Amino acid sequence: MTFVFDNKKARKRQLLCVEKSLMDITPSLCRAARALLDWTQADLAEAVGLAPETITRFERGGRPPHPNNLVAIREALEAAGIEFLPETKTKGPGLRVRK
């Protein structure tokens, strides 16, 4: 007997969470966050466990990293004290250093 587990709903929820997490991270916000932390691209790459070229390509507007890597970039910046601010009707997305 074979059992098949259909996890389409769980996968959809996971994708929505990833999508939401990625909304606020752009190449320019990544550069700004690094500047606030006084991090180099190599520092961020090391914190995330990626090649420095991946960060360079992303920040230059080239091929975006895999969604899991974008989440890891954001999480590393947040762990270092960056807070990403969502876009509103009157203001674009932004960031600040958490106290």
N, C-alpha and C positions, 0 to 999 in steps of 0.2 A: 504494500500500500504506500502511495506517495502523497505527502502533504505539501501543498503549495501555499505559501504565505504571501498574500498580496499587500504590499506595504506602500502602495501608491500615495495614500493620504499622508503617511509619515514622510515620504520623500518630498512631497509637495510642501509640507510645513518646513522641512529642512531647507529647501530651496528658497522659500520666502524669507526665512531668517537670514540666509546668506545674502540674498538680494538686498534686504534692509541694511545689513551691515556694510555692504559695498556702496550704498548710496552716497555716503558722505566722504569717501576717500577718492580723491582725484590726484593727478600728478602734482598740481600746484599746492594742494593741501599737504601732500606728503613732503614736498620740499620745505614748506613753511613750518611744519611740525619738526622736521629735522633741524631747521635753523633755530627754533625756540629751544631745542634741547642741546644745541651746539654739537650735533652728531654729523658725521660724514656719511656718505652712502655706504661705505664699508662698515661703519658702526651699526647702521640699521640692518644691513645684510647679515652681519654676525648675530645680532639680537634675534633675527627671524630664522636664521639657518638657511639663507639663500645665497646664491652667488651675487657679488656686487653688480655684475652686468645686468641682472634681473631688475635691480632697483634703478640703475641708470636708464635702461630701456623704458621702464614704466614712467619715470619722471620726465623723460624727453618726449613722451607721448607716443612711443612706439607700441609694440605688441604688449597688451596688458598681461600681467601675471595670471596664472590660474586662479580662479575664485578662492580656493583654499589659501593660497599664498597672500591674496589681498586681505583676507580676514586675519591672517597671521601678522601682516604688516601693521594693520590697524591695532590689533591687540598689543603688539610690542610697543607701539607709540603710546597707547593708553596706559600700559603698565609703567611707562616711564614718566607719566604725568600729563599727557595731552588729553584734552577733552574735545571731541568733535561736536560742533554745533550744527543742528539741522537747518536747512533752508526754510525761510518763512515767506509770507506774501510780500514783505517789504525788504527782506535782507537775504543775501546769498548765504551759502554754507560757510562755516568758519571753524576756528578752533581757538583754544586758549590753554594756558597751563593751569592745571588744577592746583589748588592750595593744599 
